[in-house]
Amino acid sequence: MEKNNELNELIYDYYESRILFGIYRYDEQLKSIPQICASFRVARNTVQIAFNRLEAKGYIKTEKGKVARVVYQGTEEVFRENVVKYFVQRKDGLLDFQLSGNLMFLPIWEKGMQNIKLILQNHTGGANATGKAASEPILLYIDVLNTFHNELMLGLFWQCMRYISYFYPPKNDRKASYVVEDLLSVEKANGLKQVTDAYYKRIYLDIMRFIESNREKYHLEYAAQIPFTWAVYRQRPQVRYTLASTIIREILWDVYPVGSYLPSLPQMVERYQVPLITVRRTLDVLNSLGVTRTYMGVGTKVCLESIDIDIMDRSEIRENLRLHGEAMQILALTVRNVIHYTLESIKAERKQELLQTIGTLHDRNNNILCIDVLLNFISSECPSAFIREIYGKLGEFVAWGYIFSAVLMVTGQMEARSEDFICQLEKDLQTDNSAVFAGHWQDFIEERLNSFYKKFPYWNTPQGTVVKDKMGNNHNE
C-alpha cells in the first residue's frame, strides 16, 4: 500500500467520525480542499480520494466549483449512540494511551524541540526562524515530528490520532499560535503544548464520564474492546518482507542453523499461514540477500553468505534499510523510559528470566540478537498494550539490520563487539539497577544507529536540505 493511502484513510476517518458524531450536521459545508490540504499537509489528490469515498458512503455531496456539504441526516439520539459505541469499544486503549503515551512521545518532543532550536540558529543566528507555523495545535506536533525526517515515526503519530479520533474537538478547534510576528518561537511552542495537553486531558475525562453514564442505555456493558493497532504502510508488498524478516530472525536464533534446510514449501505455507505464492516470493527475497540458496529438486539451504554489494541499488532493499534506520531512531529516543518503566513494573522472577536470556547472547557477537532480546522482552512484559504493540512492530524492522551487518562484512568492516555490553547488562540486572540498565541500552542503540547512518546516509533527503544524524540533530547537506 502506498504511503498516500495512509493519509487518504486518515482524512476519511477524520470526517466520517465527525459527521457520525454530529459535529458536522446536515447541509453544513466542510472546509475547502485547499484549506484541508494546508491543515493536513497533503496533496489535493489525497483529499479528493478521501472525499470520493465519503460521497460514496452517503456522507457528503460534492459539486464542481463548490465546497462539499454534508448530506448525512442523523438525530441527536443517533449521534449520541455513535459516540458512545465508538469510545466504549476503545475505553481501555484510551486509558492506556493517556497513562503511557508520554513514555513514547515526550522524549521525541523534547528532542524535536532541540532540533527546532538548531534549525532556528542555522537560519537566523538567533531565536527564531522565518516561515509561518501552523495555528492548529495538532499541527504543532507534526512540525516537531517533521524535524526527524522519519516517516515511520510520523505514521505512528497519525495512527495514534486516528485511534483516539482526536477526542473529537469542536470543528472550530482552539486556534493558537506559536509564532511571533510570523516567526516560529520555541518558547511559545512549549507553552502551547502544555496548554493543549491540559485541554485534551479535560476532553478525555469528559469522554470517560460520558460513556460511563450511557453505556448501559445502549447495552454496551460488555462491549468487546478494540485495541490500538499500528498499521505500517509500505511502498512495497508488505507480507513477503514481513515473512522474510521473521525467517531472518529465526535463522539468527538457530531455529534454522546455517547449513540446514528450510521446511518444504507446503510446510512453510502451513507454518506461516500465508499463500504459496507469498512463500515463493519470500524465498526470492532471502536468496537475493544471500541468506538462503534454493536448489531445484532439493530445497532451500540456509547460507548467510556475503551479500552482493550491487543489491544495495535495489529500491526495495533501500526501503527496508530505511525502515530499519527509522525504527532504530524511535528506539534510541524512547528506550530508556520504556525499559525503566517495564522493569519497575514486573516481578523479580521475570527479571531473572531476562538475565538468563541475556546470558544466551555470550559468544554470539550479534548486535541484532541483542536488540531482538530487548524488543521481545518489552513486547511481552511491558504493562502497556500500546507500547507492546509498538515495540513488537519495531522488531520486524530491526531484523533488517542483518543487511547492514552483511554489508559491513563484505566491505571488510566489523561491527563493534557486544561481549562487554552483555556483561554490563548482566551486572545491572544482578544489582537491580533499572535506571543504569536502561541507560546502557540507550547508549548501545545510539552507537549502532550512528554507525548505520555513517554507512547509509540520508537516501531520501533532497540535496541542500536539513537532514538528521543518529538522533535527529540537523545538518545541512
C-alpha positions in Angstrom: 0.0 0.0 0.0 1.3 3.4 -0.9 2.1 5.9 1.7 -0.6 8.2 0.3 -3.3 5.7 1.2 -2.5 6.1 4.8 -3.4 9.8 4.6 -6.4 9.0 2.5 -7.7 6.8 5.2 -6.8 9.4 7.9 -8.8 12.1 6.3 -11.7 9.8 5.5 -11.8 8.7 9.2 -11.5 12.2 10.4 -14.5 13.5 8.6 -16.6 10.3 8.9 -16.3 10.3 12.7 -17.2 14.0 12.9 -20.2 13.5 10.7 -21.4 10.4 12.6 -20.8 12.2 15.9 -22.9 15.2 14.8 -20.0 17.7 14.8 -20.8 18.4 11.1 -24.6 18.4 10.5 -26.9 18.0 7.5 -26.3 20.7 4.9 -23.3 22.2 6.6 -20.2 22.9 4.5 -16.8 21.3 5.1 -13.6 23.2 4.6 -12.5 23.8 1.1 -10.0 21.3 -0.3 -7.1 23.8 -0.3 -7.8 24.5 3.4 -7.8 20.8 4.2 -4.6 20.3 2.2 -3.0 23.0 4.3 -4.3 21.6 7.6 -3.1 18.0 6.9 -0.1 19.0 4.8 -1.2 16.7 1.9 -1.7 17.0 -1.8 -5.1 17.9 -3.4 -5.4 14.4 -4.9 -5.2 12.8 -1.4 -8.1 14.9 -0.1 -10.1 14.3 -3.3 -9.8 10.5 -2.9 -11.0 10.7 0.7 -13.9 12.9 -0.4 -14.8 10.4 -3.1 -15.1 7.7 -0.5 -17.1 9.9 1.8 -19.5 10.7 -1.0 -19.8 7.0 -2.0 -20.8 6.2 1.6 -23.5 8.9 1.5 -21.9 11.3 4.0 -21.3 14.3 1.7 -22.1 15.7 -1.7 -19.5 17.3 -3.9 -20.1 19.6 -6.8 -17.6 21.1 -9.2 -16.5 24.6 -8.1 -18.2 24.3 -4.7 -17.2 23.1 -1.3 -18.5 19.8 -0.1 -21.6 19.7 2.1 -22.9 17.1 4.5 -25.9 15.0 3.3 -26.0 12.5 6.2 -29.0 13.0 8.4 -29.0 11.9 12.0 -30.9 12.6 15.1 -29.4 13.7 18.4 -30.1 10.2 19.7 -28.2 8.6 16.7 -25.3 11.0 17.2 -25.1 10.1 20.9 -25.2 6.4 20.2 -22.5 6.7 17.6 -20.2 8.5 20.1 -20.8 6.0 22.9 -20.3 3.0 20.6 -17.0 4.3 19.3 -15.4 5.2 22.6 -16.8 2.4 24.8 -15.0 -0.1 22.5 -11.8 1.9 22.9 -12.0 2.7 26.6 -9.1 0.5 27.6 -7.0 1.8 24.8 -7.7 5.4 25.6 -6.8 4.9 29.2 -3.6 3.1 28.3 -2.7 5.9 25.8 -3.5 8.5 28.5 -1.2 6.8 31.0 1.7 5.7 28.8 1.6 7.9 25.7 4.2 10.3 27.2 6.7 7.4 27.6 6.8 7.3 23.8 6.2 10.8 22.7 7.6 13.1 25.5 11.3 12.2 24.7 10.5 12.6 21.0 9.0 16.0 21.7 12.0 17.2 23.8 14.5 16.1 21.1 12.3 17.7 18.4 12.4 21.0 20.3 16.2 20.8 20.3 16.1 20.2 16.5 13.9 23.2 16.0 16.3 25.4 18.1 19.2 24.2 15.9 17.1 25.0 12.7 16.5 28.4 14.0 20.1 29.0 14.7 21.2 27.8 11.3 18.7 30.0 9.6 18.8 33.2 11.6 21.6 33.0 14.1 19.1 33.9 16.7 16.0 32.6 18.5 13.6 32.5 15.5 13.3 31.2 12.0 11.5 32.6 9.1 8.3 30.9 8.0 4.8 30.8 9.4 3.9 28.0 11.7 0.6 26.2 11.8 -2.1 27.6 14.0 -4.0 24.4 15.0 -2.5 22.6 18.0 -2.4 19.2 16.3 -0.1 20.6 13.7 2.3 21.8 16.3 3.2 18.2 17.0 3.6 17.5 13.2 6.0 20.4 12.9 8.1 18.9 15.7 8.0 15.3 14.3 8.9 16.6 10.8 12.3 17.6 12.2 13.3 14.0 12.3 12.5 13.2 8.6 11.2 9.9 9.9 8.2 8.5 8.0 7.7 5.6 10.4 7.5 8.0 13.4 5.1 10.3 11.7 2.9 7.4 10.6 2.8 6.2 14.2 1.6 9.6 15.4 -1.1 9.7 12.8 -2.2 6.2 13.7 -2.5 7.2 17.4 -4.5 10.3 16.5 -6.7 8.1 14.3 -7.4 5.6 17.1 -8.4 8.2 19.6 -10.3 10.1 16.9 -8.6 13.3 18.1 -11.2 13.2 21.0 -13.5 14.9 18.5 -12.8 18.5 19.3 -15.2 21.1 18.0 -14.9 21.8 14.3 -13.7 25.3 15.2 -10.8 23.8 17.2 -8.8 26.0 19.5 -6.8 28.4 17.4 -3.5 29.1 19.0 -0.2 30.2 17.5 3.4 29.6 18.4 4.6 32.4 16.1 5.7 35.9 16.9 5.4 38.4 14.0 5.3 35.4 11.7 8.4 33.9 13.2 8.5 30.5 14.9 9.1 30.6 18.6 10.3 27.6 20.5 9.3 29.1 23.9 5.7 29.7 22.7 5.6 26.2 21.2 6.5 24.6 24.6 3.9 26.8 26.2 1.2 25.9 23.7 2.0 22.2 24.2 1.3 22.5 27.9 -2.0 24.3 27.4 -3.0 21.9 24.6 -2.2 18.8 26.6 -4.3 20.0 29.5 -7.1 20.8 27.1 -7.2 17.3 25.7 -6.9 15.7 29.1 -10.1 17.5 30.1 -11.8 16.3 26.9 -10.6 12.7 27.8 -12.1 12.9 31.2 -15.3 14.3 29.8 -15.5 11.4 27.3 -14.9 8.8 30.1 -17.8 10.3 32.2 -20.0 10.5 29.1 -19.6 6.8 28.1 -19.9 5.5 31.6 -23.2 7.3 32.0 -24.6 6.0 28.7 -23.1 2.5 28.1 -26.0 0.7 29.9 -28.6 2.6 27.9 -27.1 1.2 24.7 -26.4 -2.3 26.2 -22.7 -1.9 25.9 -21.7 -3.0 29.4 -19.8 -6.0 27.9 -18.7 -4.5 24.6 -15.5 -6.1 23.2 -12.5 -3.8 23.3 -10.8 -2.7 20.1 -7.0 -2.4 20.9 -4.7 0.0 19.3 -3.0 -1.5 16.2 -0.1 0.2 14.4 -0.7 -0.3 10.7 2.6 0.3 9.0 2.1 1.3 5.3 4.9 0.5 2.9 5.7 1.2 -0.7 6.3 -2.4 -1.4 4.1 -5.5 -0.8 4.4 -6.0 2.9 3.7 -9.7 3.6 6.7 -11.1 1.8 9.1 -8.7 3.6 7.4 -9.3 7.0 7.8 -13.0 6.5 11.4 -12.6 5.3 12.1 -10.6 8.5 10.6 -13.4 10.6 12.7 -16.1 8.9 15.9 -14.0 9.2 15.3 -13.7 13.0 14.7 -17.4 13.2 17.9 -18.1 11.3 19.9 -15.8 13.6 18.4 -17.6 16.6 19.4 -21.0 15.1 15.8 -22.2 14.6 17.2 -22.9 11.1 21.0 -23.2 11.6 23.4 -22.3 8.8 23.8 -25.4 6.6 20.3 -26.7 7.4 17.3 -26.6 5.0 14.2 -24.6 5.4 10.9 -26.6 5.6 9.3 -27.5 2.3 7.0 -25.1 0.6 3.8 -26.8 1.8 5.2 -26.9 5.4 6.0 -23.2 5.2 2.5 -22.4 3.9 1.1 -24.2 7.0 3.6 -22.8 9.5 3.4 -19.2 8.5 -0.3 -19.2 7.3 0.4 -17.4 4.0 -0.3 -18.4 0.4 2.2 -20.5 -1.6 3.0 -17.5 -3.9 4.0 -15.4 -0.9 6.4 -18.2 0.3 8.0 -18.3 -3.2 8.4 -14.5 -3.3 9.8 -14.5 0.2 12.4 -17.1 -0.8 13.3 -14.9 -3.8 14.0 -12.1 -1.3 16.1 -14.3 1.0 18.0 -15.8 -1.9 18.8 -12.3 -3.3 20.2 -11.3 0.2 22.5 -14.3 0.4 20.5 -15.6 3.4 19.5 -18.7 1.6 20.1 -20.6 -1.6 17.4 -22.7 -3.4 18.5 -25.9 -5.2 16.0 -27.2 -7.7 14.6 -30.5 -6.5 16.5 -30.4 -3.2 15.2 -27.4 -1.2 16.3 -24.1 0.3 19.5 -24.1 2.3 20.5 -21.5 4.9 23.8 -19.9 3.9 24.2 -16.4 5.3 26.7 -15.7 2.6 28.4 -12.4 1.9 25.9 -10.1 0.3 26.3 -8.9 -3.3 27.0 -5.2 -2.7 25.2 -4.3 -6.0 21.9 -5.4 -4.4 22.0 -2.1 -2.4 20.8 -0.4 -5.6 17.5 -2.2 -5.4 14.7 0.1 -4.2 13.1 -2.5 -2.0 16.3 -3.2 -0.2 16.9 0.5 0.4 13.3 0.9 1.7 13.8 -1.9 4.2 17.1 -0.4 5.4 15.4 3.0 5.7 12.7 1.4 7.8 15.5 -0.3 9.9 17.1 3.1 10.5 13.9 4.8 11.3 12.9 2.1 13.7 16.3 2.3 15.4 15.8 6.1 15.8 12.5 5.6 17.5 14.1 3.0 19.8 17.0 5.3 20.6 14.6 8.1 21.6 12.2 6.0 23.7 14.0 3.0 25.0 15.3 4.5 28.3 11.9 5.4 29.6 10.2 2.3 28.3 12.8 -0.1 29.8 12.8 1.6 33.2 9.0 1.6 33.3 8.8 -2.1 32.3 11.5 -3.3 34.8 9.9 -1.3 37.6 6.6 -3.0 36.9 7.5 -6.7 36.7 8.2 -9.3 39.3 11.6 -10.4 40.4 11.3 -13.8 38.6 10.7 -12.1 35.3 13.9 -10.1 35.7 15.7 -13.3 36.5 14.4 -14.9 33.3 15.6 -11.8 31.3 19.0 -12.2 32.9 19.1 -15.8 31.8 18.1 -14.9 28.2 20.8 -12.2 28.0 23.3 -14.9 29.1 22.5 -16.8 26.0 24.0 -14.0 23.9 27.5 -14.7 25.0 29.9 -15.6 22.2 27.3 -14.8 19.5 28.6 -11.3 18.9 25.4 -10.3 17.1 24.0 -6.8 17.8 20.7 -7.6 16.1 20.1 -10.5 18.5 20.9 -8.2 21.5 18.2 -5.8 20.3 15.8 -8.6 19.5 16.0 -9.8 23.1 15.1 -6.4 24.3 12.2 -6.0 21.9 10.8 -9.4 22.8 11.0 -8.6 26.4 9.2 -5.2 26.1 6.6 -6.5 23.7 5.7 -9.3 26.1 6.3 -7.8 29.6 5.5 -4.1 29.4 2.3 -3.3 31.3 1.1 -1.0 28.4 -0.6 -2.8 25.5 0.1 0.4 23.5 3.8 0.1 24.0 3.8 -3.7 23.5 2.2 -3.2 20.1 4.7 -0.5 19.0 7.8 -2.4 20.2 6.5 -5.6 18.6 6.3 -3.9 15.2 9.7 -2.3 15.6 11.1 -5.8 15.9 10.2 -6.5 12.3 12.2 -3.6 11.0 15.2 -4.1 13.3 15.7 -7.6 11.8 16.6 -5.9 8.5 19.8 -4.8 10.2 21.1 -8.1 9.0 21.7 -6.4 5.7 23.7 -3.7 7.4 25.8 -6.3 9.1 26.3 -8.3 5.9 27.4 -5.1 4.1 30.0 -4.4 6.8 31.3 -8.0 6.4 31.6 -7.8 2.6 33.4 -4.5 2.8 35.9 -5.8 5.3 34.5 -4.0 8.3 33.3 -5.5 11.5 30.6 -4.5 13.9 31.6 -3.5 17.4 31.8 -6.5 19.7 28.9 -6.9 22.1 30.5 -9.0 24.8 31.3 -6.2 27.1 27.9 -4.8 26.7 26.3 -8.1 27.6 28.4 -8.4 30.7 27.4 -4.9 31.7 23.7 -5.7 31.3 24.1 -8.8 33.5 25.8 -6.7 36.2 23.0 -4.1 36.1 20.3 -6.8 36.5 22.1 -8.6 39.2 22.4 -5.3 41.2 18.8 -4.5 40.3 19.8 -1.1 38.9 17.0 -0.5 36.4 18.0 3.1 35.6 21.6 2.2 34.7 20.4 -0.8 32.7 18.1 1.4 30.7 20.8 4.0 30.1 23.2 1.3 28.8 20.6 0.2 26.3 20.1 3.7 25.1 23.9 4.2 24.6 24.1 0.9 22.8 21.3 1.6 20.3 22.6 5.2 19.7 26.0 3.9 18.9 24.6 1.3 16.4 22.3 3.9 14.9 25.3 6.3 14.4 27.2 3.6 12.6 24.2 2.8 10.4 23.8 6.4 9.3 27.5 6.8 8.6 27.3 3.8 6.2 23.9 4.6 4.7 23.3 8.3 4.9 20.2 10.2 4.1 18.9 8.4 1.0 15.5 10.1 1.0 16.6 13.6 1.8 17.0 16.1 -1.1 20.3 17.8 -1.6 20.6 21.2 0.1 18.1 20.5 2.8 18.4 20.0 6.5 19.0 16.3 7.4 19.3 14.2 10.5 22.1 12.5 12.2 21.7 9.5 14.5 19.3 11.2 16.9 17.6 13.7 14.6 20.1 16.5 15.0 20.1 18.6 11.9 22.9 19.3 9.4 22.9 20.9 6.0 23.8 18.6 3.1 
